[in-house]
């Protein structure tokens, strides 16, 4: 731990104790978590059903692959079946790590060492910048394929028909989402949303998509379809904000990194962020590398986007 040097009993430190920085980091940590999970639509939606897992080499989910049909009806002394088929399987997801550094250089430390409040304000600013950066990175990587996030699944990959986790959708039809090529939203958008909704719903009121996520452009087109109803009802509620825009009574919103022409129907009873219990946006203490005049801490995250019932989601593509 670095020492604190004073020129007099009333002077301010000329070097900053690492404990002071780490303590100020901890003071900002609650805001960090809240900002990440409440500030971006994709993260907020997917984290509503967030699951914490205590380590392990991978994330494993047990899936129902087909209906069980081993029982039946019987009378009196009829012989009963005592065997059971193999109706389940597993899917395995690998962990993905993400990080963001919080760096204070020696020059910054010295420039702000004249007042203890200045160094604390500097630390707060650094934390805020790093928090925004990791929030943006995760939001982007969860919205669309990103090469650097080579193990972190995104919504485009999850809601599709190809390989996801350790299972190939092309081989196992139960491991396929519904993907529909759409077109002009003004003429067929609502029809395609309705068709997709019922295609992945179990029954009228059971296992339905509970979020619709799209681009800002398509969101605005959807809003325009609500305006005639707004005039008829003489109410401004449909135009009051994204929380009031719904389809089948479920929220419709947009993400900044959703790619052009896409709309997702999500069932978050089955889609969620799996996070490592010891690495859920944790912050490390400040350390000083041996070959640099800086103090650095890290925000760390370990997890992945997971589903255990892929077919309950749908995607529209090519919307104009």
N, C-alpha and C positions, 0 to 999 in steps of 0.2 A: 504494500500500500504506500502510495506517495505521501511524503510529509507535507505539512502545512507550515510555511515560513512566515513569520510576522516581523515587521520592522519596529513595532511598538505594541503595547497591549491594546491599543485602539485602532491599529491598522488592519486592513483587509488582507486576506491571503494573497501571496504572490504566485503560489501554485495551488491547484485545486485537488483536494482529497478525492480519490476515486470513490470512496464511500458516499460522499456528497452527491456525486453524479449518479451513482447507482440508486441512491435513495430517491432522488428527483425522478429517475426513470420509473421507479415503482409507483410514485405518486401519479404518473400519467398512464399507468398500465390499464386501469379500468376504462378510461376514456378510449384507449387504443382498441380494446376488444369491442366496445360498444360501437365505435366508429366503423370498424371493419364490417361488422355484421348488420348494421343498420343503414350504412351509407350507400350500398350498391344493391340494386334490385336482385341481381342473380345470386349474390351471396346471402342476402336476406331471405330469399325464398328457399334456397337449398339448405340453409342452416336452421330453418324452422323445425326440421326433423333430424337435426344433427345428432350423431351417435359417437360417443367417446369409447375408444377401444384401448385397452391397456397393453400396448406393445404388440409383439408378434412379427413374424417375417412377412405376413401378407394379411389382407382383409378377406375373409371367407364368408360367403353367404350360402345357405341351403335353399334350393329352389324346388318347387313342385313342378315336375315336368309333364305329368299327365294325371288324369283322374284315377282315383283308386276305385276298383270294382271287384272287391274280394268277398263282400258279404252278400246278403240277399234276404229272402223271406223263407220261413220254414214252418212246418207243422209237426207237432208231436215229437217223434224220435228220429226225425230226418237227420242225416249226417251233415254236419256243418264243416265248411271249409276251414282249415287251420293253417293255410299258407297265405303269404302276402307278397304282392308284386313289388318291384323296385320302381317306385313312383317319384323318387326325389333324386336330385343330383346336386352338385356344388359348383359355384363359380368363385374364382380367386382373383382378387385385384391386388396389384402391387402398390406399395406406398410411394408417394411423391413428396419430396421436400422442397420448401421454399424459404427464402431468407431475405432480410433487408438489413444492411448495416446502419448503425448510428455512430457517426464518426465526428470527433472533435479534435481538430489539429492543435498543435502547440501554439501556432500563431493565433488561432481563435481563442484559445485559453488565455493567452497573455493579453490579447486585445480586450477581453472581457473580465480581467481579474481585478479591476479597480473597484468593483462593487459586487458583493455576493449575489445580489438579485440579478445582475447582468448575466452571470454564468448560469444561473438557474433558468433565466429566460432563454438563453442560448440553447440549453439542454432541451427545454420544452419545444423550441422551434425545430430542433433536429429530430426529436421524437415524432412530432407532427408530420414532418416531411417524409420520414421513413414509413410511418403508418399509412399515409396516403399512397405511397409507392407500392407497398405490399398489397393493399386493398385493390389498387388498380391492376396489379399483376395477376392476382388471383381471379378477379372479375373477368379479365380478358381471357385467361387460360381456361376458365370454366365455360365461357361463351362460345369459343370457336377453337379449332385446332391451332396450337402454337408449338412450333418445333422444339423450342427449348424445354417445354414442359412435357418431356417424352413419356412420362408415366401418368400424368394427370389427365383424366378423361374430361371431355367437354360435352355440352348438351348436344352438339351436332353428332358426335360419335355415339353417345348414349341412346339418343332417339334416332335409331337407324336400323339397318338389317344386317350389317356386317359383324365382324368380331368385336366383342366387348368383354374385357376381362380375359378369362381362360376359355371362353366358349365362343364358337363360331356360329353366328346367326344363320349363315347359309346352310349349315348342317342341321341345326336345331330350329325348327320353325317357331317353337314356343319362345325363342330368344330373339324375336323380331318385333320392333315397334312398327306402327303404321305410318308410312311415308306416302304423301299424296302430292303430285305435281298440280299446282294451282294455276292461277292466272290473274286477270284484272280483279282487284278486290271489290271494286264497285259493282261488278256484275256477278261474281261467283264466290267472293270471299266468305260471306256469312254462310252460304250453302256448304262450302268446303269445311268450314269450322264445325258446322252441325254434323256433317257426315263423319268427320274425324272423331268428334266427341262420342257419337254413338258406336263407332267402330271399336273403340277401346274401353267402353263402359261395360261393366258386368251386368247390371240391371239399371232400371231407371234412376234409382236413388242410392245405388251401391257402387263403389269403386269407379267414380267418375273423375276426369281431370279437374283439379281444383285451382290451377293457375294457367293463364295464357300469357306467354311471353313472346314479344316480337320486337321489331325495330321501331324507332321513333316515327319513321315515315308511314309504316303500316298502321301503327297506333293512331296516327292522325286520321288515316283513312277510315279506321274503325270508328273513331269519334264522330266522323261526318255521318256515318250511318245512324248514329244515335240522335242527330239533330232534328230530324223530322218528328221523332217521338217526343223530343223535348218541346217542340212548338205545340204539338197536340196537347201535351199534358200541362203546358204553360208552367214548366218547372225548369230551373237551371241546374238541378242536381246532376244531370248526366254530363254537364260540361264543367263541373266544379273541381275536377282533379282526378288523377288516376285511381284513387281509392274508390271513386264512384262510378268508374267505367267497368261494367261487368258483362259477362256472357254466360248464360245459364246460371246466373246468380253468383259466378265466381270471378275474381279480379282479373282484369286485363291490364298489363303494364308493359314497359319496354326496357331493354337493356342497351347500354351504350356500345357494346361490342358484338351484339347479335348481327350476323352477316345479312346482307341485302336479300330481301325476298323470302325470309324465313319467319314462320310462326310456330311456336311450340305449345302443345297441350300437355301439361305436366300433372302427374299424379304423385304428389309428394308424400303420400302414404308409403310409397316404395322407393322414391328417389331421395337421396340424402347425402350429406357430407359426412364421411367417416373421418374422425380425427384421432390422433394419438393423444392419450390422456396427459402425457408429459411434454407435449410439443404443440399445444393448441395456442399459437400466437404468444409464446413465452418470450421473455427478454432475458438475455444473459447479462452478467455483471460487466462493467467496463474493464478492459484490460489494455495494457500497453505492449504492442509488438516490439520485439527486440531490435528490429531494423527500421522503425519508423517513429517519428515524434508525434504520435497521435494516440488518442484514447478511443477505443472502439467497443461497442456492444452490438448484439444482434437480436433482431426479432426473428423467431423461428416458427415454422408451421410444417406439420407432417400430416398428410391425409390423402383422400381421393374422393372423387365423385362416384357414387355407388348406386346401383339399383338391384332389387331382387325380384322385380316383376316388370321386365322391359316392355312387354306388350300392352301395358296399361297407359302408354304414352303415344302421342302422335305428333307428326311434323308436316307442315305445309311448305312446299318449296316453290320458287318461281313466281311469287306474288308480285304484281305490279300495280 
